[in-house]
Amino acid sequence: MTDLNPYDWIDQSLATIERANWSRSTQVIDGLPGTQIAIDGRILTNFGSNDYLGLAGDDRLIQAAIQATQQFGTGATGSRLTSGHKQIHQDLELAIANLKGTEAALVFSSGYLANLGTIAALVSKRDLILSDRLNHSSLKNGAILSGATTIEYDHCDVHDLRQHLQKHRADYRRCLIMTDTVFSMDGDICPLPDILDVAITYQAMLLVDEAHATGIFGKTGAGVVEYYDCGGQPLIEMGTLSKAVGSLGGYVAGSNNLIDFLKNRCASWIYTTGLSPADTAAALKAIEIISTTPQLRQQLWENVACLKQLFAEQLPQLKLIPSTSPIICIELPDAQTAISIGRQLQQIGIFAPAIRPPTVTTSRIRLCLMATHQQLQLEQLVQTIERIFR
């Protein structure tokens, strides 16, 4: 035996991460979520949040969470199949199914768990997964967990997807195509109708991740599936309750048979404590607001149009990654530049974090708009960026 420390490799790995400018750390954000946040005692305008409708700090959600805690306690206390199932969970699942226009829905303790467990339950070693190259980590890791053969097709490239299916589909029992509908780090949306046509042609299941679409796309806020008028089609719809819905958790929506199957075969639901009463009640209240207040979505999209126009008029030299969502990214040449600009923005009063490899392939500043942003805040953002780049 040698005297080598079996944990020495961690120090070496951290040193490599530092050299590549990939090192990340947390920072404490004080106060309620919103368009203004406090960091180290300073008030910053917030462009780094996925709280697209500004509901995470809404008093209606806060009061709903307080009332649920008083009625049901702080935790579900067990898995949903043992002691953790409450009427409020059932109410939330019905509300999600109504919003999505599906027969049923199933709520998970996080969106990541929803993807991991659902994918692993649907396919296994005898099956094939076709996954968009820029899909979220939870989709990619769900594919690994399933043991299925996984092929990544070029980003939003339906022709490439079709070619892979032509070549490989006949060799496998089941096939699952999976894609984000809104890609969280670029802001573009998938060509869902075309992907759905391909799935039907090749008898493949289709799972769409609506995490960044739920609440903001479509006439009623149901997501990109509604936006493209693809409701009622053979789809598995997954989403989160932690972004526009302003709470925590994830869901899968689809047919009654799908949901019954997941209740019996999805390990990340079966063996996980149910969502807390507070989170469940907050999500339920948020879906009620989303369903009855279309003005929130309208204001969000007006803010998106306003910021794009300001950039076009005042900063035409910026390299913006093409986006059709409230996620607008400024592409930058390298990680160090992104870190530097992110720090300068924060020093001047703007919170818009740098996103770097390995999270993305190219470094960028990622801006997320909220329905509650005021036009003056958007103008100040553009003026600040203009100062930094000048």
CORPE-V722513 format. One line per field, one symbol per residue. phi: phi as a letter, one per 30 degrees, with the letter a starting at -180 (. if undefined). psi: psi as a letter, one per 30 degrees, with the letter a starting at -180 (. if undefined). burial: b if it has 9 or more other ideal C-beta (glycine too) atoms within 8 Angstrom, else e. A space follows every 10 residues. Layout:
phi: ???
psi: ???
burial: ???
This chain:
phi: .ccdddcedd dddddddddd hcdbbcbdcc iddldbbcbh iccbdcbccc deciddcddd dddddddddd dcjdbdiadd dcccdbeddd dddddddddd icdaabccda dddddedddd ddbbddbbcc beecddeddd ddddddiddc bcceehcddd eddddedced dbdcbbcbad dcddccjdcd deeddddded echcdbcccc eccejbcjdc idkdedechc diddbcccac cccddibakb bbbldededd dddcbcddcd ccedededdd ddddddddde dcbddddede dddedddddd dddcbdddcc debbbdcbcc dbdadddddd deddedddjc caddcbeddb dbdacccccb dcdceddddd edddddeddd
psi: klgkkfgefe eeeeeeeeeg hfklllkkkl allafklkkh gkkkkjggkg ieggffgkfe eeeeeeeeee efaflffllf fdggkleeee eeeeeeeeef hlellkklfl eeeeeeeeef felafglkkj kkfglleeee feeeefflkk kklkjgjeee eeeeeeefef fldlkjkkkk ekjffeglll ieeeeeeeee eghkljkkjg egfkfflleg gfaeeeeghg kfliljklll ggcffgbkll lkkbleeeee eefffjefee gkklkleeee eeeeeeeeee ffifeeeeee feeeeeeeee eeefhffkjk kkkhagjkkj klfleeeeee eeeeeeefgk jjlkklkgel fkllkjkkll ffkleeeeee eeeeeeeef.
burial: eeeeeeeeee eeebeebbee bbeeeeeeee eebbbebbbe eeebbbbebb bbbbbbbbee bbebbbbbbe eeeeebebbb eeebbbebbb bbbbbbbebb bbebbbbbbb bbbbbbbbbb bbbeeebbbb bbeebbebbb bbbebbebeb bebeeeebeb bbebbeebbe ebebbbbbbb bbbbbbbbbb ebeebbebbe ebebbbbbbb bbbbbbbbeb bbbbbbbeeb beeebbbbbb bbbbbbbbbb bbbbeeebbb bbbeebbbbb ebbbbbbbbb bbbbbbbbbb beeeebbebb bebbebbbeb beebbeebeb bebebbbbbb bbeebebbbe bbebbbebbb bbebbbbeeb eebbbbbbbb bbbeeebbbb bbbbbbebee
